[in-house]
Amino acid sequence: NISECVEIINDNPTSVKLMNGQIINNVSNNLLLASPVIHSIDDICKYNKTLIKNTEILLTKYINIIKKANNFVYKYDFDTNGLCYALGSNFGATQWSNPVDKGVITVSSSGWNDGVISNVVAREAVGSCYTNNTQNGWICIDFKTVKIKPTKYTLRHDQNACNYLRNWNFEGSVDGSNWELLKKHTNDTTINAAKQSHSWSISNCNKSY
């Protein structure tokens, strides 16, 4: 705790020993002082005030990130407000890259046929991306340490003008074994063109998965 370190120094300056500009007492790890310009207690206090200010700036930044993470608001397909984008960009702190490649999302399936399975959470339409042609085939997106209460989800067809999705279920699970139906699609003809995307609303979902 940086503020506690400052209090220790101010209340008991004799407990701090200096040798070649380095602090060698038991609070040195907390102070993180390694500057050769530190030669007195005043220098230590000034340096710690700077540390406190920088820490406050950093905390404010991450508090804002957390606030954004807890309030995803859909605007349009593949905007920057979705969870996959947030995980792929460290909640907006870095440039986006595929969250599967980052190791923060795992994608699995009943059996993969063509394309790269990580493209399930990609942001651009790809040449092909589908499972084996088997009954009750499935794709699972595991967000690992993140739990979500879905309000919308987006699908985009690949670059081929054929084999459009018509019947499928959107389900959620907390353990990967027991699944709950969140939305059922029967003869859904919404997707009918190559590269087309659409977002479906999830209503009455009061549970995090």
PEURQUI-V45990 format. One record per backbone hydrogen bond with DSSP energy under -0.5 kcal/mol. NH is the residue of the N-H (numbers start at 1). CO is the residue of the C=O. If there is no record, write none. Layout:
BEGIN
nh->NH co->CO
nh->NH co->CO
END
This chain:
BEGIN
nh->5 co->1
nh->6 co->2
nh->7 co->3
nh->8 co->4
nh->9 co->5
nh->10 co->6
nh->11 co->7
nh->12 co->8
nh->15 co->12
nh->16 co->13
nh->17 co->15
nh->19 co->22
nh->22 co->19
nh->24 co->17
nh->28 co->25
nh->31 co->27
nh->32 co->28
nh->33 co->28
nh->34 co->32
nh->38 co->35
nh->39 co->37
nh->44 co->40
nh->45 co->41
nh->46 co->42
nh->47 co->43
nh->48 co->44
nh->49 co->45
nh->50 co->46
nh->51 co->47
nh->52 co->48
nh->53 co->49
nh->54 co->50
nh->55 co->51
nh->56 co->52
nh->57 co->53
nh->58 co->54
nh->59 co->55
nh->60 co->56
nh->61 co->57
nh->62 co->58
nh->63 co->59
nh->64 co->60
nh->65 co->61
nh->66 co->62
nh->67 co->63
nh->68 co->64
nh->69 co->65
nh->70 co->66
nh->71 co->68
nh->73 co->71
nh->74 co->72
nh->79 co->76
nh->86 co->82
nh->87 co->83
nh->88 co->84
nh->89 co->85
nh->89 co->86
nh->90 co->87
nh->91 co->86
nh->93 co->89
nh->93 co->90
nh->94 co->89
nh->97 co->88
nh->101 co->98
nh->102 co->98
nh->103 co->99
nh->103 co->100
nh->104 co->99
nh->105 co->99
nh->106 co->142
nh->108 co->140
nh->110 co->138
nh->113 co->130
nh->114 co->130
nh->117 co->115
nh->119 co->116
nh->120 co->117
nh->121 co->118
nh->122 co->119
nh->130 co->114
nh->132 co->111
nh->134 co->132
nh->137 co->134
nh->140 co->108
nh->142 co->106
nh->142 co->140
nh->143 co->141
nh->146 co->143
nh->150 co->148
nh->153 co->200
nh->155 co->198
nh->157 co->196
nh->159 co->126
nh->162 co->160
nh->168 co->185
nh->170 co->183
nh->171 co->169
nh->172 co->180
nh->179 co->177
nh->180 co->172
nh->182 co->170
nh->183 co->170
nh->185 co->168
nh->186 co->184
nh->188 co->166
nh->189 co->187
nh->192 co->190
nh->195 co->158
nh->196 co->193
nh->198 co->155
nh->200 co->153
nh->202 co->151
nh->203 co->201
nh->206 co->204
nh->209 co->148
END
